[in-house]
Amino acid sequence: MSLQLYNTRTRAVEPFAPVRAPDVTMYVCGLTPSAEAHLGHARSFLFFDVLRRYLVHLGYRVTYVRNVTDIDDRSIATAQAEGVSFSAVVARHLASFNRSMDRLHVLEPDHEPHATAYIGQIVAMIGSLIDGGHAYVAADGVYYAVGSFACYGALSGRNTDELLIGARIAPGEDKRDPLDFALWKFAKAGEPAWASPWGAGRPGWHIECSAMSHALLGEPLDIHGGGFDLIFPHHENEIAQTEALYGGPMANMWVHGGLLLFDGKKMSKSLGNFEPLSDLLDRHDAQAIRLLFLQAGYRKPLNFTEPSIEGATSGLRRLQSAYDALRAAPAAGAAQSSARAVVESYERRFFVALDDDMNTSAAVAVLFDLTSEARALEDAGAGSLAAAFMHEALGLIGLDPSQRVHPNDDPHRILHADFVSRLSSMLGDVVRFNGAAASPEAAIAAVIKARNRARLAKDFRLADRLRIALSDVGVHLHDTKEGTTWTVVA
């Protein structure tokens, strides 16, 4: 069985077949850092992190783009209320978000484009839409003419007649049709603005993603992802812009994660049930939060409660204890063939579950089934074999069974005592550790050097393997203009 994914546009589970295999392009709508990130953000990005890890495991070279919407109404309003620049608001909340992603073991994207760095591409795209009759200049900005795109509503399954019910033109808007949406908003007093042929202003939300995905990945994308709440209007509008301009499809697979509820309700400051993600990570083991999400189907709504996270924490400890026992089991010669067959059956079931629309719930259940057989596998001499499988499987879903991190621990904790030997066992065929064996810092430096060489040679599969190996032992890389830095994360 090969990987199959649910495609929102076709409403069917389909075989995953990248256009230019083994290369895979994946664009996921990222954060709008106008406020602190919340648990709903974490759920979405955790899933796409697991999907990316599994694609790499399958042998694909993944180019993963997760954008930053760094200019919008909310960040401007926050900046004006605080008396600071919008970029200061974005920088503060984005830094907090990135720290939380590190703690959750979410790998950094290959590209993290900021919308304001693509103003030129956005303006060019809007100009082409106007020339093609898909957009028009109004008194307050430039609008996309929804009526010019015959397939509008195909992603969300809505037709324009349904959408018109309740649609309206807000005061101050000069659009021709209630369904039309802004591509460019003319500047208001005190707001940041950029030059354009139609007047100074700033881009609308939807055109930003169309421009960034086109510039970095082209069309069609193999996977375009995001949360369920982005299907309409954001992704619907992206399709209308991109396909009207470049032809279709914009993406072959549209993949969406389910909503997250907090104590049975949508998270909202007005309801008093909103808690910043960083605060939740201070109260709970980050790996337990990850496990909780993995135990639910990614497309299903998930209700986060204190009892549910307590249950996930207990489950995590059970997995960790079983792994410890299997790894420490004394060698008993060759494993009995029947015991080896049992481990292999768990392995087959685990990968069949992931191939079935990334059914992490079933995959995790396989690992819990294995823990129930841990003692029997030890007695049969298959402890090390079972431990090796658990390490591989848990690493694929972003968990490290050897870590023992509890709330309020220092996230920059001391590296494992066996850090270098574990890293060497994973990468000894491609990295020469030599004198680095006595120093975790030197071992990390050696891997970063090898990764830089791989990237220069455009061997992105090897570069991904090196980065994931470091992540699996608790080290996350940060690529900056000045070079690559690293942190040890919880």
C-alpha positions as CSV (number, residue, x, y, z in Angstrom):
1,M,0.0,0.0,0.0
2,S,1.3,3.4,-0.9
3,L,0.5,6.7,0.8
4,Q,-3.0,8.0,0.3
5,L,-4.4,11.3,1.5
6,Y,-7.8,12.9,1.6
7,N,-8.1,15.6,-1.0
8,T,-10.5,18.4,0.1
9,R,-11.1,19.5,-3.5
10,T,-12.2,16.0,-4.7
11,R,-13.7,14.9,-1.4
12,A,-11.9,11.5,-1.7
13,V,-8.9,9.6,-0.4
14,E,-6.5,9.5,-3.3
15,P,-3.0,7.9,-3.9
16,F,-0.3,10.5,-3.4
17,A,1.5,11.0,-6.7
18,P,3.9,14.0,-6.8
19,V,4.3,15.7,-10.1
20,R,8.1,15.6,-10.2
21,A,8.9,12.6,-8.0
22,P,11.0,12.2,-6.0
23,D,10.7,16.0,-5.4
24,V,7.7,17.1,-3.4
25,T,6.4,20.7,-2.9
26,M,4.3,21.5,0.1
27,Y,2.9,24.9,1.0
28,V,1.2,25.4,4.4
29,C,-0.5,28.6,5.4
30,G,1.4,29.8,8.5
31,L,1.0,32.2,11.3
32,T,-0.4,35.8,11.4
33,P,1.7,37.0,14.4
34,S,-0.6,39.7,15.6
35,A,-1.1,38.0,19.0
36,E,0.2,35.0,20.9
37,A,-0.1,31.6,19.1
38,H,-2.6,29.2,20.6
39,L,-3.1,25.4,20.7
40,G,-5.1,25.4,17.5
41,H,-2.1,26.6,15.6
42,A,0.0,23.9,17.3
43,R,-2.4,21.2,16.1
44,S,-2.2,22.2,12.5
45,F,1.5,22.6,12.3
46,L,2.2,19.4,14.2
47,F,0.2,17.4,11.7
48,F,2.1,18.8,8.7
49,D,5.3,18.2,10.5
50,V,4.5,14.5,10.8
51,L,3.4,14.4,7.2
52,R,6.7,16.0,6.1
53,R,8.7,13.6,8.2
54,Y,6.9,10.6,6.7
55,L,7.4,11.9,3.2
56,V,11.1,12.1,3.8
57,H,11.0,8.6,5.3
58,L,9.4,7.4,2.0
59,G,12.4,8.8,0.1
60,Y,10.9,12.1,-1.2
61,R,12.9,15.3,-1.3
62,V,10.5,17.7,0.3
63,T,10.5,21.5,-0.1
64,Y,8.3,22.8,2.7
65,V,7.1,26.4,2.7
66,R,5.3,27.9,5.7
67,N,4.6,31.6,5.3
68,V,4.3,34.4,7.7
69,T,1.4,36.9,7.2
70,D,3.3,39.8,8.7
71,I,1.0,42.6,7.6
72,D,-2.7,42.6,8.3
73,D,-5.5,44.6,10.0
74,R,-4.9,43.0,13.4
75,S,-1.1,43.6,13.6
76,I,-1.6,47.2,12.5
77,A,-4.3,47.7,15.2
78,T,-2.1,46.1,17.9
79,A,0.8,48.3,16.8
80,Q,-1.3,51.5,17.0
81,A,-2.7,50.6,20.4
82,E,0.8,49.9,21.8
83,G,2.4,52.8,20.0
84,V,5.0,50.7,18.2
85,S,5.7,49.6,14.6
86,F,3.8,46.7,13.1
87,S,7.1,44.9,12.6
88,A,7.8,45.0,16.3
89,V,4.5,43.4,17.0
90,V,5.2,40.7,14.4
91,A,8.8,40.1,15.6
92,R,7.6,39.6,19.3
93,H,4.9,37.1,18.6
94,L,6.7,35.3,15.9
95,A,9.7,34.7,18.2
96,S,7.3,33.3,20.8
97,F,5.7,31.0,18.3
98,N,9.1,29.7,17.0
99,R,10.1,28.9,20.6
100,S,6.9,26.9,21.1
101,M,7.4,25.1,17.8
102,D,10.9,24.1,18.9
103,R,9.6,22.8,22.2
104,L,7.0,20.7,20.3
105,H,9.8,19.3,18.0
106,V,8.3,20.9,14.9
107,L,11.0,21.0,12.3
108,E,11.7,24.4,10.7
109,P,10.3,24.9,7.2
110,D,12.7,25.1,4.3
111,H,11.4,28.6,3.5
112,E,9.5,30.9,5.8
113,P,8.6,33.8,3.5
114,H,7.2,37.0,5.0
115,A,4.5,38.7,2.9
116,T,6.2,42.1,3.0
117,A,9.3,40.7,1.3
118,Y,7.1,39.8,-1.7
119,I,5.4,43.1,-2.4
120,G,7.0,43.3,-5.9
121,Q,5.6,39.8,-6.9
122,I,2.2,40.7,-5.4
123,V,1.9,43.9,-7.3
124,A,2.9,42.1,-10.5
125,M,0.3,39.4,-10.0
126,I,-2.4,42.0,-9.3
127,G,-1.4,43.9,-12.5
128,S,-1.8,40.6,-14.5
129,L,-5.2,39.9,-13.0
130,I,-6.4,43.4,-14.0
131,D,-5.1,42.9,-17.5
132,G,-6.8,39.6,-17.8
133,G,-10.2,41.0,-16.7
134,H,-10.2,39.3,-13.3
135,A,-9.7,42.4,-11.2
136,Y,-10.6,46.1,-11.2
137,V,-9.5,49.3,-9.5
138,A,-12.0,50.9,-7.2
139,A,-12.0,54.0,-5.0
140,D,-10.6,52.2,-1.9
141,G,-8.4,49.6,-3.6
142,V,-8.2,46.8,-6.1
143,Y,-10.7,44.0,-6.0
144,Y,-10.9,40.5,-7.5
145,A,-14.0,40.0,-9.6
146,V,-15.3,36.6,-8.4
147,G,-17.8,36.4,-11.2
148,S,-14.9,36.2,-13.7
149,F,-13.9,32.8,-12.4
150,A,-16.4,30.0,-13.3
151,C,-15.0,27.4,-10.8
152,Y,-15.4,29.6,-7.7
153,G,-16.7,27.5,-4.8
154,A,-15.4,24.2,-6.0
155,L,-13.0,23.7,-3.1
156,S,-15.6,24.5,-0.4
157,G,-18.5,22.9,-2.2
158,R,-20.5,26.1,-2.3
159,N,-22.0,27.8,-5.3
160,T,-22.2,31.6,-5.7
161,D,-25.9,31.7,-5.1
162,E,-25.4,30.1,-1.7
163,L,-22.5,32.4,-0.9
164,L,-24.5,35.5,-1.8
165,I,-27.0,34.8,1.1
166,G,-25.9,37.0,3.9
167,A,-23.1,38.6,1.8
168,R,-22.9,42.4,1.9
169,I,-20.8,45.3,1.0
170,A,-19.4,46.9,4.1
171,P,-19.4,50.7,4.7
172,G,-16.4,52.2,2.9
173,E,-16.1,49.4,0.4
174,D,-16.4,50.2,-3.2
175,K,-16.5,46.7,-4.7
176,R,-19.0,45.9,-7.4
177,D,-20.2,42.6,-6.0
178,P,-20.6,41.4,-2.4
179,L,-18.4,38.3,-3.1
180,D,-15.5,40.3,-4.6
181,F,-12.5,40.5,-2.3
182,A,-9.6,42.9,-1.8
183,L,-6.3,42.4,-3.6
184,W,-4.8,45.8,-2.7
185,K,-6.0,48.2,0.0
186,F,-5.3,51.8,-0.4
187,A,-3.4,53.4,2.5
188,K,-5.2,55.1,5.4
189,A,-3.6,57.7,7.6
190,G,-1.0,56.2,10.0
191,E,-0.9,52.8,8.2
192,P,2.2,51.3,6.6
193,A,2.1,51.4,2.8
194,W,4.0,50.4,-0.3
195,A,3.9,51.9,-3.8
196,S,1.9,50.5,-6.6
197,P,0.6,51.6,-10.0
198,W,-2.8,52.2,-8.5
199,G,-1.8,54.1,-5.4
200,A,0.1,53.5,-2.1
201,G,-1.3,50.7,0.0
202,R,-0.8,47.2,1.2
203,P,-1.8,43.7,-0.1
204,G,-4.9,41.7,0.9
205,W,-4.5,38.5,2.7
206,H,-5.3,36.0,-0.1
207,I,-3.0,37.4,-2.8
208,E,0.0,37.2,-0.4
209,C,-0.1,33.4,-0.4
210,S,-0.8,33.1,-4.1
211,A,2.3,35.2,-4.8
212,M,4.6,33.5,-2.3
213,S,3.7,30.0,-3.3
214,H,4.1,30.8,-7.0
215,A,7.4,32.5,-6.5
216,L,8.9,29.7,-4.4
217,L,7.3,26.5,-5.7
218,G,5.4,27.2,-8.9
219,E,2.3,25.3,-10.0
220,P,0.9,22.8,-9.4
221,L,1.8,22.3,-5.8
222,D,1.9,18.7,-4.7
223,I,0.3,19.6,-1.4
224,H,-1.4,22.8,-0.2
225,G,-2.3,22.6,3.5
226,G,-3.8,24.5,6.4
227,G,-6.5,24.4,9.0
228,F,-10.1,23.5,8.2
229,D,-11.1,27.1,8.9
230,L,-9.0,28.2,5.9
231,I,-10.9,26.3,3.2
232,F,-13.3,29.3,2.8
233,P,-12.6,32.0,2.0
234,H,-8.8,31.9,2.1
235,H,-8.0,28.8,0.0
236,E,-11.0,29.3,-2.2
237,N,-9.7,32.8,-3.0
238,E,-6.2,31.6,-3.6
239,I,-7.4,29.1,-6.2
240,A,-9.5,31.8,-7.9
241,Q,-6.5,34.2,-8.2
242,T,-3.8,31.6,-9.1
243,E,-5.8,29.5,-11.5
244,A,-7.3,32.5,-13.3
245,L,-3.8,33.7,-13.9
246,Y,-1.7,30.6,-14.5
247,G,-4.3,27.9,-15.4
248,G,-5.1,25.0,-13.1
249,P,-4.7,23.3,-10.9
250,M,-3.0,25.4,-8.2
251,A,-2.4,22.2,-6.1
252,N,-3.0,18.6,-6.8
253,M,-3.8,17.8,-3.1
254,W,-5.6,20.1,-0.7
255,V,-5.1,18.8,2.8
256,H,-6.8,20.3,5.9
257,G,-6.6,19.6,9.6
258,G,-9.6,19.6,11.9
259,L,-10.6,22.3,14.4
260,L,-9.5,22.3,18.0
261,L,-12.0,22.9,20.8
262,F,-11.0,23.9,24.3
263,D,-13.3,22.4,26.9
264,G,-15.9,21.9,24.2
265,K,-15.8,25.5,22.9
266,K,-13.9,27.3,20.2
267,M,-11.0,29.2,21.8
268,S,-11.8,32.9,22.3
269,K,-10.6,35.6,24.5
270,S,-14.2,36.8,25.0
271,L,-15.2,33.3,26.3
272,G,-12.2,33.4,28.7
273,N,-10.9,30.0,27.5
274,F,-7.9,31.3,25.5
275,E,-4.5,30.4,26.8
276,P,-1.3,31.3,24.9
277,L,0.5,28.2,23.6
278,S,3.7,29.2,25.5
279,D,1.8,29.1,28.8
280,L,0.3,25.6,28.0
281,L,3.8,24.3,27.3
282,D,5.0,25.6,30.7
283,R,2.2,23.6,32.3
284,H,2.4,20.4,30.3
285,D,5.0,18.1,28.7
286,A,5.3,19.1,25.1
287,Q,5.6,15.5,24.0
288,A,2.3,14.7,25.8
289,I,0.6,17.5,23.9
290,R,2.0,16.1,20.7
291,L,0.8,12.6,21.6
292,L,-2.7,13.8,22.4
293,F,-3.0,15.3,18.9
294,L,-1.6,12.1,17.3
295,Q,-4.2,10.0,19.0
296,A,-7.0,11.7,17.1
297,G,-7.6,11.7,13.3
298,Y,-6.1,14.8,11.9
299,R,-9.3,15.7,10.0
300,K,-11.6,15.3,13.1
301,P,-12.4,18.0,15.6
302,L,-10.4,17.5,18.9
303,N,-11.6,18.7,22.3
304,F,-8.7,19.6,24.6
305,T,-9.4,19.2,28.3
306,E,-7.3,18.8,31.3
307,P,-8.3,15.1,31.7
308,S,-7.4,14.5,28.1
309,I,-3.9,15.9,28.5
310,E,-3.5,13.9,31.7
311,G,-4.4,10.8,29.9
312,A,-1.9,11.6,27.1
313,T,0.8,12.2,29.7
314,S,0.2,8.8,31.3
315,G,0.3,7.2,27.8
316,L,3.6,8.9,27.1
317,R,5.1,7.6,30.3
318,R,3.9,4.1,29.4
319,L,5.6,4.3,26.0
320,Q,8.8,5.6,27.6
321,S,8.9,2.9,30.2
322,A,8.3,0.1,27.6
323,Y,11.1,1.6,25.4
324,D,13.5,1.7,28.4
325,A,12.8,-1.9,29.3
326,L,13.2,-3.2,25.8
327,R,16.4,-1.3,25.2
328,A,17.8,-2.5,28.5
329,A,16.8,-6.1,28.0
330,P,19.9,-8.5,28.2
331,A,21.0,-10.0,25.0
332,A,19.7,-13.5,24.6
333,G,21.3,-14.6,21.3
334,A,19.3,-14.5,18.2
335,A,15.6,-13.6,18.7
336,Q,13.2,-16.5,18.2
337,S,11.8,-16.4,14.7
338,S,8.2,-16.2,16.1
339,A,9.2,-13.1,18.2
340,R,10.9,-11.5,15.3
341,A,7.8,-12.1,13.2
342,V,5.7,-10.4,15.9
343,V,7.9,-7.3,15.8
344,E,7.7,-7.2,12.0
345,S,3.9,-7.5,12.2
346,Y,3.8,-4.4,14.4
347,E,6.0,-2.6,11.9
348,R,3.8,-3.5,9.0
349,R,0.7,-2.4,10.8
350,F,2.3,0.9,11.8
351,F,3.2,1.9,8.3
352,V,-0.1,0.7,6.8
353,A,-1.8,3.0,9.3
354,L,0.3,6.0,8.1
355,D,-0.3,5.1,4.5
356,D,-4.0,5.2,5.2
357,D,-4.5,9.0,5.1
358,M,-1.9,9.5,7.8
359,N,-3.9,7.6,10.4
360,T,-1.7,8.5,13.4
361,S,-4.4,7.3,15.8
362,A,-4.1,3.8,14.5
363,A,-0.3,4.0,14.3
364,V,0.0,5.1,17.9
365,A,-2.4,2.3,18.9
366,V,0.0,-0.2,17.3
367,L,2.8,1.1,19.5
368,F,0.6,0.7,22.6
369,D,-0.2,-2.8,21.5
370,L,3.5,-3.5,21.3
371,T,4.1,-2.2,24.9
372,S,1.6,-4.8,26.1
373,E,3.9,-7.5,24.6
374,A,7.1,-5.9,25.8
375,R,7.8,-8.5,28.5
376,A,7.2,-11.4,26.1
377,L,9.5,-9.9,23.5
378,E,12.2,-9.4,26.1
379,D,11.9,-13.0,27.2
380,A,12.1,-14.1,23.6
381,G,15.3,-12.2,23.0
382,A,13.7,-9.6,20.7
383,G,14.0,-6.6,23.1
384,S,16.6,-4.7,21.1
385,L,14.7,-5.4,17.9
386,A,11.5,-4.0,19.3
387,A,13.3,-1.1,20.9
388,A,14.8,-0.2,17.5
389,F,11.4,-0.3,15.8
390,M,9.9,1.9,18.6
391,H,12.7,4.4,18.2
392,E,12.2,4.6,14.5
393,A,8.4,4.8,14.7
394,L,8.3,7.4,17.5
395,G,10.9,9.5,15.7
396,L,8.7,9.5,12.6
397,I,5.9,11.1,14.5
398,G,8.1,13.5,16.3
399,L,8.5,11.8,19.7
400,D,11.7,10.9,21.5
401,P,11.1,8.0,24.0
402,S,14.4,8.6,25.7
403,Q,13.7,12.2,26.7
404,R,12.3,12.9,30.2
405,V,11.0,16.4,30.1
406,H,8.5,17.8,32.6
407,P,6.7,21.1,32.8
408,N,8.9,24.0,34.1
409,D,12.1,22.1,33.2
410,D,14.7,24.3,31.5
411,P,14.1,23.8,27.8
412,H,17.9,24.2,27.3
413,R,18.5,21.1,29.3
414,I,21.7,19.0,29.3
415,L,22.1,16.7,26.3
416,H,21.7,13.0,26.9
417,A,24.8,11.2,28.1
418,D,24.7,8.9,25.1
419,F,24.1,11.8,22.7
420,V,27.1,11.3,20.5
421,S,26.8,7.6,20.3
422,R,23.2,7.8,19.3
423,L,24.0,10.4,16.7
424,S,26.9,8.4,15.4
425,S,24.7,5.3,15.1
426,M,22.3,7.2,12.9
427,L,24.8,9.1,10.8
428,G,28.1,7.3,11.0
429,D,27.8,6.4,7.3
430,V,27.8,10.1,6.2
431,V,29.5,12.1,9.0
432,R,33.0,11.6,10.4
433,F,32.8,12.3,14.1
434,N,36.4,11.3,15.0
435,G,37.5,13.6,17.8
436,A,33.9,14.9,18.2
437,A,33.0,11.7,20.0
438,A,33.9,13.3,23.4
439,S,32.0,16.5,22.7
440,P,28.3,16.9,21.9
441,E,28.9,20.4,20.6
442,A,31.6,19.2,18.2
443,A,29.4,16.4,17.0
444,I,26.6,18.9,16.3
445,A,29.0,21.1,14.4
446,A,30.2,18.2,12.3
447,V,26.6,17.4,11.3
448,I,25.8,21.0,10.5
449,K,29.0,21.2,8.3
450,A,27.9,18.0,6.5
451,R,24.4,19.4,6.0
452,N,25.8,22.7,4.5
453,R,27.8,20.7,2.0
454,A,24.7,18.7,1.1
455,R,22.7,21.8,0.6
456,L,25.4,23.3,-1.7
457,A,25.4,20.1,-3.7
458,K,21.5,20.3,-3.9
459,D,21.3,16.9,-2.1
460,F,18.2,18.0,-0.2
461,R,17.4,14.4,0.8
462,L,20.6,14.1,2.7
463,A,20.3,17.6,4.1
464,D,16.8,16.6,5.4
465,R,18.1,13.4,6.9
466,L,20.9,15.3,8.8
467,R,18.5,17.8,10.2
468,I,15.9,15.2,11.2
469,A,18.6,13.1,12.9
470,L,19.6,16.1,15.1
471,S,15.9,16.8,15.8
472,D,15.4,13.2,16.9
473,V,18.1,13.6,19.6
474,G,16.7,17.0,20.8
475,V,18.7,19.5,18.7
476,H,16.8,21.9,16.4
477,L,18.6,24.0,13.7
478,H,17.9,27.6,12.9
479,D,19.0,28.9,9.5
480,T,19.7,32.6,9.4
481,K,21.5,35.0,7.1
482,E,24.5,34.8,9.4
483,G,24.6,30.9,9.3
484,T,23.1,28.0,11.1
485,T,22.6,28.0,14.9
486,W,21.1,25.3,17.2
487,T,19.2,24.9,20.4
488,V,18.4,22.0,22.7
489,V,14.6,21.8,23.1
490,A,12.1,20.1,25.3
